[in-house]
Amino acid sequence: MSSTVVHGRVVPTGLYIDGAWRAGVKTFDVTDPATGKVIAEVADATGTEAVEALDAAAAAQDAWAAWAPRARADLFHAAHRLLTERAEDFAVVMTAESGKPLAESRAEFALSAGFFQWYAEQVAHLHGTYAHGSPGGYRIVTTHQPVGPSLLITPWNFPLLMSARKAGAALAAGCTAVMKSAQETPLTGALFVQTLHEAGFPAGVVNLLHTTTSPAISDAVMDDRRLRKISFTGSTGVGSHLLRKAAGNIVNASMELGGDGPFVVLADADVDLAVEQAIVCKFRNAGQACVAANRIILHSDVAAEFTEKFLARARELRVGNGFGEGVDVGPIISERQRDRVVRLVGRFRDQGAEVLLGGEPVDGPGSFFEPTVLRVDSRDRELCGEELFAPLAAIYTVASVREAVEFANDSDYGLAAYLFTRDVSRAVAIAEKLDFGMVGVNRGIMADPAAAFGGTKASGLGREGGHDGIYEFLEPKYLAITVDETEAIGA
């Protein structure tokens, strides 16, 4: 098995197909965005190897689906124990390849392990229904069965969380999986799959591909009628393309796509609480999160106070290598993405935005960008509605609750929104009016294994997590069973 050593941790670098690691014909470099240095070379899969991975998943599907629920749950628990023992390995590797501060990597591991444990506990608790047929004479039995071989495409910004959340649900439901890692963060996925291998997951049940040619991989697998499910997290543009591909073979699809999270602070809000939550919600993972606060919408009565306190906290944020002591904000994932942020700030300036803090890339090695705060008066829909995906906070001011709600909803996206108010009745009424799949009330972090994560409109289809997450990989099956009570019981 080919492997590399990253900060003292041994990580497989091959492709994992049918229960074994194998080398690819080509390799590509994995770069630490904090230093710009290459930390590993991993196998670069082609469409041919993608089909071989699907071959393995399809061959293993029937046997895996037939596993008794308790046996499958026991295997999950064994894998969860191994994951937990390797917590620091995962955190170190995530920081090395994604750049996020080590404290954030540890937090991501804890949440990821929680999701995997949640699905372990759900395996033996998947229930159907039983009812009398409407006209009598038969019974309606509804059960569920695995949808079948699944393609799981994960992003770079939360590489372990997305792997655990998607693969946990698919495997718990009895589906086999072909996982495709993000080009920027393949090592975390490799550690995850290696852990499942060592826990005893059968050959073919889970497969892992790394690649620099993602379209070739997805096209090869999605053109094959044996694929029955795709679960994708990433940009709305790519998600739209994959939905069109899925339509060809009527493939079940779950999409967790872009976000434009409004962070609404009303006049009666606890401003100090709102500031602290906004800092976390905006600058976690250097702002590279689909649920990040994209538009901070302040009622005019509290705009000055919030802005002053928010700026004071933002100035305290320490930018640097994620392995550094006390670092709050790591690098942008790549120089290409950092250049996009430079252009984005320029566009805001062109629209008359005032730069209150930062606004420039950081000199030196790595793709760092200053924590930036902008005061924006323009309501240019294209610019206001663009997902920032950067340590860039855009502050807007509104004069009324109605204006806040209308501006919040004026977006093609509908993933996460945030609302700060002391009035519980108002919070419920407004949250129901916000056209988003998730609303955080007086909090900026919502991810929870027991909650249904997902959005509306251009933010996607389906849900991950909660009871809903596992049913995304199950199809209901209805059995109509004739029952002749007279013959069975006697006259």
Residue, then its C-alpha position, 0 to 999 in steps of 0.5 A: m500500500s502506497s502511503t505518505v507521512v504528514h506531520g508524523r501521521v501515515v496516510p494512504t495515497g492510493l485509490y481504494i477499490d474493492g477492499a484494496w488500495r491501489a496506485g493510479v496511473k498518474t498522481f497529483d500534488v496536495t499543497d498546504p495552503a498555509t505554506g504553499k508547499v507540497i505535502a503529499e502526492v496521491a493517485d489521480a483516478t480516471g474514468t476507467e477506475a471510476v467504473e471499476a469502483l462502481d463495479a465493486a459497489a454494484a457487486a457488493q450491494d445485495a450482500w451488504a443490503a442483506w446484513a442484519p441491522r444489529a450486525r451492521a450497527d455493531l460494525f458502525h460502532a467498531a468503526h466509531r471507536l477506531l475513529t475516536e482513537r484517531a481523533e488527533d490524527f484526523a485533526v492534524v491532517m485536516t489542518a495540514e491540507s485545508g489550512k484551518p486552525l487546529a482547534e477548528s479541525r478538532a471541533e470538526f472531528a468531534l462533530s463528524a464522529g457525532f454524525f457517524q455515531w448517530y447513524a450507527e444508532q439509527v441502523a436498528h431503528l428504521h421502521g415501516t407502517y402497517a394499516h388496513g386497506s381502505p376498502g378492506g380485504y387487504r393490509i398495507v405494509t410499507t417498508h424501506q429498502p436501500v436505493g442502491p450504489s451511491l456516488l458521494i462527492t465531498p467538498w474541501n472545506f469540511p472534508l471529514l464532516m462531509s465524508a462522515r455525514k454522507a457515507g454514514a447515512a449511505l452505509a447505514a441505509g444498506c447502500t454501497a458507496v463510491m466516494k470522490s474526495a475534493q482535489e484539495t483535501p484527499l488525505t482526510g478522506a483516505l484516513f476515513v476510508q482506511t479506518l472503515h477498512e480496518a473496522g471490517f467493512p466488506a470489500g466493495v462496500v465503500n470505495l474512494l477516488h481522488t482526481t484532478t478531472s472530476p467531470a470525467i469521474s462523475d460522467a463515467v459513473m453517472d452514465d452507468r445505469r447501475l448507479r442509483k443515487i448521487s449525493f453532492t456538496g459543492s457549488t450550485g453551478v456544479g450541482s445543476h450540472l449533476l442534476r442534469k446528468a442524473a436526469g438521464n438515468i433518473v438517478n435519486a439526487s441529494m444536493e447541498l449547494g451554495g448559500d447566501g446566509p442573512f444574519v439579521v439583528l433586530a432592534d431588541a437583540d442582545v447586541d453583545l451576543a449577536v456580535e460574538q455569534a457573528i464572529v464565529c458564523k462569519f470567520r470560522n474556516a476563514g469564512q469558507a462555509c456554505v452556512a457562513a453569514n453572507r449578509i449581516i443585516l442590522h436594524s438602524d437602531v443597533a447598527a452603530e453599536f453592533t458595527e463598533k463592537f464587531l470591528a473591535r472583535a474582528r481586529e483581535l482575530r489572529v491570522g496565521n498557520g493553523f498549527g500556530e498558537g492562538v490562530d483564529v483565521g487560517p488561509i484561503i484554500s488556494e491562491r486562485q481562490r484568494d485572487r477571487v477574493v481580491r477581485l470581489v473586494g474590488r467589486f464592492r469598492d466599485q459599488g461604493a462600499e466602505v472598507l472598515l477593516g482589512g481588505e487586502p491579501v497578506d504578504g508572505p507564503g501561503s494564501f492568507f487574506e485579512p479579516t475584512v469588514l465592509r459597510v455596504d449601501s448598494r443593493d445590487r442583487e448580483l453582488c449582494g447575492e454572491e456567496l462570499f466564501a471568504p473572511l469578508a463581512a458585508i454589513y447592511t442597514v435596514a429601517s424596519v423588520r419588514e425591510a429586513v425580512e424582504f432583503a433577507n429573502d431577496s436571494d436565489y439561495g435558501l440554505a441558512a439564515y440567522l435571527f437575533t431578537r429577545d422576543v420569542s413570539r417575534a422570533v417564531a413569526i419571522a423565522e417562519k417568514l424566512d425562506f430558508g431551510m434552516v434558521g438559527v435563532n440567537r445562535g450562529i452554529m446549527a449543525d447537529p447530528a439529530a437535525a435535518f441539514g439542507g436548504t431550498k431554492a438554489s441551495g439544494l435538494g434533500r437533507e443530511g442528518g437527523h432522521d431524514g438523512i438516512y431516508e435519503f438513501l432508502e426507497p419506500k416499498y408498499l406491500a398490498i397483502t390480501v387477508d381473508e379473515t373469514e377463511a383464516i378464522g372460520a365462520 
